[in-house]
Amino acid sequence: MLLKLEDVKNNIEQWIMNFVEVPHADLGGWAPCPYARKARLDQDFDVRLGLAPIHDLTQISRKGLAGKSVIIFAYDPTDILHDELSHAVDICNREFLVPNNLLALEDHPTTQK
């Protein structure tokens, strides 16, 4: 399946507004991310279609966030398994990102809860 950037951006913005910004009882009435609403309203995030997690994240570690607080890379979940994504993010955090005061988080539709 070929991802379309506009569709991905719209889906992520809806997810932020309808889930990430919403207080949840399981979190003591807090939203999952207290900074998401401000970042969305200030347009302080960028959504990109990713090529490969290790490539994309090492580039971020070298070039920075290009003036944004958050960069979201989207991948077709049928092209990368949850375990592959998790492993790539773990390696990049340890080797490239955390040493540069950056952190990658992952989400995949098949994440086991």
Number of C-alpha atoms within 10 A of each C-alpha: 7 6 12 9 13 11 10 17 17 12 12 16 15 12 13 18 14 11 14 20 19 18 16 13 9 9 9 8 10 14 18 16 13 13 11 19 16 11 15 15 9 10 12 14 17 16 17 15 16 16 12 15 20 19 12 15 25 16 14 18 20 11 9 17 15 11 10 13 12 18 18 16 18 20 19 14 14 9 9 14 14 18 12 11 18 18 13 17 20 17 13 23 22 11 13 19 22 13 12 13 10 16 17 16 9 13 11 16 9 10 11 6 3
